């Protein structure tokens, strides 16, 4: 298991946080998700084999931007 912190732009409320969390829940191997629109971050715990590209795609498909 690996803890990851991902910067996400576009979250402005608790509803946005829920949208991102719901998108990431669909990824197999993701076990814990915390989204915070005030800090523009998502913290998650995932299996080592969950690809960063898959996480980024799930967030972007939910309508938000992963920032570097």
BATORLUM-518658 format. One record per residue: residue number from 1; x, y, z of N, C-alpha, C, O in turn; residue in three letters. Coordinates in Angstrom, 1 decimal, m for minus. Atoms other than C-alpha are relative to their C-alpha. Example, Ala and Ser with C-alpha at 12.3 -4.5 7.8 and 13.67 -1.06 7.14 Angstrom:
2
  nr   n.px   n.py   n.pz  ca.px  ca.py  ca.pz   c.px   c.py   c.pz   o.px   o.py   o.pz rest
   1    0.9   m1.2    0.0   12.3   m4.5    7.8    0.9    1.2    0.0    1.9    1.2    0.7  ala
   2   m0.9   m1.1    0.0   13.7   m1.1    7.1   m0.8    1.1    0.8   m0.3    2.2    0.9  ser
This chain:
68
  nr   n.px   n.py   n.pz  ca.px  ca.py  ca.pz   c.px   c.py   c.pz   o.px   o.py   o.pz rest
   1    0.8   m1.2    0.0    0.0    0.0    0.0    0.9    1.2    0.0    2.0    1.3    0.6  unk
   2   m0.8   m1.3    0.1    1.2    3.5   m0.8   m1.0    1.1    0.2   m2.1    1.2   m0.4  unk
   3    0.8   m1.3   m0.1   m0.1    6.9    0.3    0.5    1.0   m1.0    1.7    1.2   m1.2  unk
   4   m0.3   m1.0    1.0   m0.3    9.5   m2.4   m0.8    1.2    0.2   m1.9    1.2    0.6  unk
   5    0.7   m1.3   m0.1   m1.1   13.2   m2.4    0.0    0.5   m1.4    1.1    0.6   m2.0  unk
   6    0.2   m0.5    1.3   m2.4   14.6   m5.6   m0.6    1.4    0.0   m1.7    1.6    0.5  unk
   7    0.6   m1.4    0.1   m2.9   18.3   m6.4   m1.1    0.0   m1.1   m0.9   m0.5   m2.2  unk
   8    1.1   m0.1    0.9   m6.3   18.9   m8.0   m0.6    1.4    0.0   m0.9    1.9    1.0  unk
   9    0.6   m1.3    0.2   m7.7   22.1   m9.4   m1.4   m0.2   m0.4   m1.8   m1.1   m1.1  unk
  10    1.4    0.0    0.4  m11.3   22.9   m9.8   m1.0   m0.4    1.1   m2.2   m0.2    0.9  unk
  11    0.9    0.3   m1.1  m12.8   21.7   m6.5   m0.3    1.2    0.7    0.6    1.9    1.2  unk
  12    0.4   m1.3   m0.7  m14.8   24.5   m4.9   m0.9   m0.3    1.2   m1.3    0.7    1.9  unk
  13    1.0    0.3   m1.1  m17.1   22.7   m2.4    0.1   m1.4    0.4    0.8   m2.2   m0.2  unk
  14    0.1    1.3   m0.5  m17.9   19.6   m0.5   m0.6   m1.0   m1.1   m0.2   m2.1   m1.2  unk
  15    0.5    0.8    1.1  m19.9   18.3   m3.5    1.1   m0.4   m1.0    1.1   m1.5   m1.5  unk
  16   m1.1    0.3    0.9  m16.8   18.6   m5.7    0.9   m1.1    0.6    1.4   m2.0    0.0  unk
  17   m0.8    1.0   m0.7  m14.9   16.6   m3.1   m0.6   m1.4   m0.1    0.1   m2.4   m0.4  unk
  18    0.7    1.3    0.1  m17.5   13.8   m3.2    0.1   m0.5   m1.5    0.2   m1.7   m1.7  unk
  19   m0.1    0.4    1.4  m17.4   13.8   m7.0    1.4   m0.7   m0.3    1.4   m1.7   m1.0  unk
  20   m1.4    0.5    0.2  m13.6   13.2   m7.0    0.1   m1.4    0.8    0.6   m2.3    0.2  unk
  21   m0.1    1.3   m0.8  m13.9   10.5   m4.2   m0.8   m1.1   m0.7   m0.3   m2.2   m0.8  unk
  22    0.8    1.0    0.7  m16.7    8.7   m6.1    0.7   m0.5   m1.3    0.7   m1.7   m1.6  unk
  23   m0.7    0.4    1.2  m14.6    8.7   m9.3    1.2   m1.0    0.4    1.4   m2.0   m0.3  unk
  24   m1.1    0.8   m0.4  m11.6    7.2   m7.4   m0.4   m1.3    0.6    0.3   m2.3    0.6  unk
  25    0.5    1.3   m0.6  m13.7    4.6   m5.6   m0.2   m1.1   m1.1   m0.2   m2.3   m0.7  unk
  26    0.2    0.9    1.1  m14.3    3.0   m9.0    1.3   m0.7   m0.4    1.3   m1.7   m1.1  unk
  27   m1.3    0.7    0.3  m10.5    2.1   m9.2    0.3   m1.1    0.9    0.3   m0.9    2.1  unk
  28   m0.4    1.1   m0.8   m9.6   m1.3   m8.0    1.3    0.2    0.6    2.3    0.6   m0.1  unk
  29   m1.3   m0.2   m0.7   m6.9   m1.1   m5.4    0.1    1.3    0.8    1.1    1.4    1.6  unk
  30    0.0   m1.2   m0.8   m7.8    2.3   m4.0   m0.8   m0.3    1.3   m2.0   m0.7    1.2  unk
  31    0.7    0.4   m1.2   m8.7    1.8   m0.3   m0.4    1.2    0.9   m1.3    1.0    1.7  unk
  32    0.3   m1.2   m0.8   m8.8    5.3    1.3    0.1    1.2   m0.8    1.1    1.4   m1.5  unk
  33    0.0   m1.3    0.8   m9.6    8.7   m0.2   m0.5    1.1    0.9   m1.5    1.0    1.6  unk
  34    0.4   m1.2   m0.6   m9.7   12.1    1.3    0.3    1.2   m1.0    1.4    1.4   m1.4  unk
  35   m0.1   m1.2    0.9  m10.4   15.2   m0.9   m0.2    1.2    0.9   m1.1    1.2    1.8  unk
  36    0.1   m1.2   m0.7  m10.0   18.7    0.4    0.0    1.2   m1.0    1.0    1.5   m1.6  unk
  37    0.0   m1.1    1.0  m11.2   21.6   m1.8    0.7    1.3    0.5    1.1    2.1   m0.3  unk
  38   m0.7   m1.2   m0.6   m9.6   24.2    0.6    1.5   m0.1   m0.3    2.1    1.0   m0.5  unk
  39   m1.4    0.1    0.3   m6.1   22.8    0.0    0.3   m0.5   m1.4    1.4   m0.7   m1.9  unk
  40   m0.1    0.4    1.4   m6.8   21.6   m3.6    0.8   m1.3   m0.1    1.7   m1.5   m1.0  unk
  41   m0.7    1.2    0.1   m5.5   18.1   m2.8   m1.0   m1.2    0.2   m2.1   m1.1    0.8  unk
  42    0.6    1.3   m0.2   m6.6   14.5   m2.8    1.1   m0.9    0.6    2.1   m1.1    0.0  unk
  43   m0.9    1.0   m0.6   m4.9   12.0   m0.5   m0.7   m1.3   m0.1   m1.8   m1.5    0.3  unk
  44    0.6    1.3    0.1   m5.4    8.4   m1.1    1.0   m1.1    0.4    2.3   m0.9    0.3  unk
  45   m0.8    1.1   m0.3   m4.1    5.0   m0.1   m0.3   m1.0   m1.1   m1.5   m1.4   m1.3  unk
  46    0.3    0.9    1.1   m3.7    2.6   m3.0    1.1   m1.1   m0.1    2.2   m1.0    0.4  unk
  47   m1.0    1.1    0.2   m2.0   m0.7   m3.9    1.1    0.6   m0.9    0.9    1.5   m1.7  unk
  48   m1.1   m0.5    0.8    1.4   m0.2   m5.5   m0.2   m0.1   m1.5    0.4    0.7   m2.2  unk
  49    0.1    0.2    1.5    0.2   m1.4   m8.9   m1.1    0.9   m0.6   m1.4    0.8   m1.8  unk
  50    1.0   m1.0    0.5   m2.5    1.3   m9.2    0.8    1.1   m0.7    1.6    1.8    0.0  unk
  51   m0.8   m0.9    0.8   m1.1    3.5  m12.0   m0.4    1.4    0.3   m1.6    1.7    0.4  unk
  52    0.3   m1.4   m0.2   m0.8    7.2  m11.5   m0.8    0.5   m1.2   m1.7    1.4   m1.0  unk
  53    0.8   m0.4    1.1   m2.2    7.6  m15.0   m1.5   m0.3    0.1   m2.3    0.4   m0.3  unk
  54    1.4    0.4   m0.2   m5.4    5.7  m14.0   m0.6    1.0    1.0   m1.8    1.3    0.9  unk
  55    0.5   m0.9   m1.0   m5.8    7.9  m11.0   m0.3    1.4   m0.6   m1.3    2.0   m0.4  unk
  56    0.2   m1.3    0.7   m5.3   11.1  m13.1   m1.2    0.0   m0.9   m2.0    0.9   m1.0  unk
  57    1.1    0.1    0.9   m7.7    9.9  m15.7   m1.4    0.0    0.7   m2.3    0.6    0.2  unk
  58    1.2    0.0   m0.8  m10.4    9.2  m13.1   m0.4    1.3    0.5   m1.6    1.7    0.4  unk
  59    0.3   m1.3   m0.5  m10.1   12.6  m11.6   m0.4    1.0   m1.2   m1.3    1.7   m1.1  unk
  60    0.3   m0.8    1.1  m10.1   14.3  m15.0   m1.4   m0.4   m0.7   m2.1    0.5   m1.1  unk
  61    1.3    0.4    0.5  m13.1   12.3  m16.2   m1.1    0.5    0.9   m2.3    0.6    0.4  unk
  62    1.0   m0.5   m0.9  m14.9   13.6  m13.1   m0.2    1.5   m0.2   m1.0    2.2    0.4  unk
  63    0.1   m1.4    0.3  m14.3   17.1  m14.5    1.0    1.0    0.7    0.8    2.2    0.8  unk
  64   m0.9   m0.8   m0.7  m11.3   18.3  m12.5    1.4   m0.2   m0.6    1.6   m1.1   m1.4  unk
  65   m1.3    0.1    0.5   m7.6   18.9  m13.3    1.0   m0.4    1.0    1.1    0.2    2.1  unk
  66   m1.1    0.4   m0.9   m4.6   17.2  m11.8    1.1    1.0   m0.4    1.5    1.1   m1.6  unk
  67   m1.1   m1.0    0.3   m1.9   19.9  m11.5    1.3   m0.6    0.5    1.4   m1.4    1.4  unk
  68   m1.3    0.5   m0.4    1.8   19.4  m11.1    0.6    0.8    1.1    1.7    0.5    1.5  unk
